[in-house]
Amino acid sequence: MPLFSKIQRYILKECLMGLALVLGILLLAILMIDVVEQLRTVGGDVRLSILGALNLSLMKLPQIVEQTLPFALLIASMMAFTRLNRRSELSIIRASGISAWRFLTPVMVLGVVLGLFTMMVLNPFAAKLTESFEQTRDRLLNEGRPTLSVSDTGIWLRQGDETNQIVIHAKRVAEGGVNLQDVKMIQEERLYADGRPTNDYAFARRIDADSAILRNGFWQLEGVIENIPNAPPEFKENLAIPTTLDAVTLLDKFASPNTIGFWQLPHFVRQTQAAGLDASRYKMRLNALMALPALFVAMALIGAVVCLRLQRMGGNSQLLAIGSLAAVGLYFFTQFSSSLGATGAAPPVIAAWSPPLFVLFCTLTFIAYREDG
């Protein structure tokens, strides 16, 4: 027995054609705008060619697809059912005794499949490229004035105060950047002339360590070899180096929620909590991804339901406007709820699932009222 009837396969085909068209147009327009934006922002500080800007924009493209898909599905659903309505095919389908539940099944299944695909396949791929985008952009912007940068040989940090400067290099990072592995630190002290500080620095010491963990106000180094001028190397099991760097800042830099894929998020949440840091925004991101199928189905049904009114009865323009406003309202409600969940003001599970489920149940209730009274 086939999964869909011929009519359902026909409706699914119409939706897929509309989705491909809408997604293609939106992505092309967004890509062109983003290239100009990269030339304006990054190109305003460093020399950036059009190809370089295009490369940066292409790295962001999968994330743009991820963010655009719900609205593309909404518009595709509207287009498909509007075409069916104008060609009187919807009237014929209804006259043949097929209920709205049956001919809306294809868009519901499409929403679930796209939601699962976005969550399990597209998001990990987009997260990887987004991380590459942020690293490439930071490397371009921080060239010549490094405070924190990422390179092919590892990461570089710079910290200091009025008396000394320390350049930190690590080959690997863990726990979102608060745990550095295979670390080298070069400390330079400020030179003084006639009792006044100058802008010159002199080498003070080099420290090699197996790891450096950022604590509250200091780096905790393990497996240390300290080299001081005119003195033999000295081995120490651990050493504390004062720092003004902030763990939250480092976590933001190395582990933005958008750079962590769906499959890595549960482990990263556990790591973040074990490090004593707030994991609310990562929990929020994980639950938001898990709620994507419900969000996609809600968007698809909104687009379909507002186009079910027969063409000859009029009022379709008003229904389309209502559907569009409902979709925009759902988007802003979702963003507001996500902000509450990311800051810990609301439980991430409730903040992520409430908006799509509320709209989905409202839409299903409307369909049941129209079809079953």
Secondary structure, DSSP 8 states (H G I E B T S, - for coil): --SS-HHHHHHHHHHHHHHHHHHHHHHHHHHHHHHHHHHHHHHHHS---HHHHHHHHHHHHHHHHHHHHHHHHHHHHHHHHHHHHHTTHHHHHHHTT--HHHHHHHHHHHHHHHHHHIIIIIHHHHHHHHHHHHHHHHHHHTTTS-SEEEETTEEEEEEE-SSEEEEEEEEEEEGGGTEEEEEEEEEEEEEEETTEEEEEEEEEEEEEEEEEEE-SSEEEEEEEEEE-TTS--EEEEEEEEE----HHHHHHHH--GGGS-TTTHHHHHHHHHHTT---HHHHHHHHHHHTHHHHHHHHHHHHHHTT-S-GGG--HHHHHHHHHHHHHHHHHHHHHHHHHHHTTSS-HHHHHHHHHHHHHHHHHHHHHHHHH-
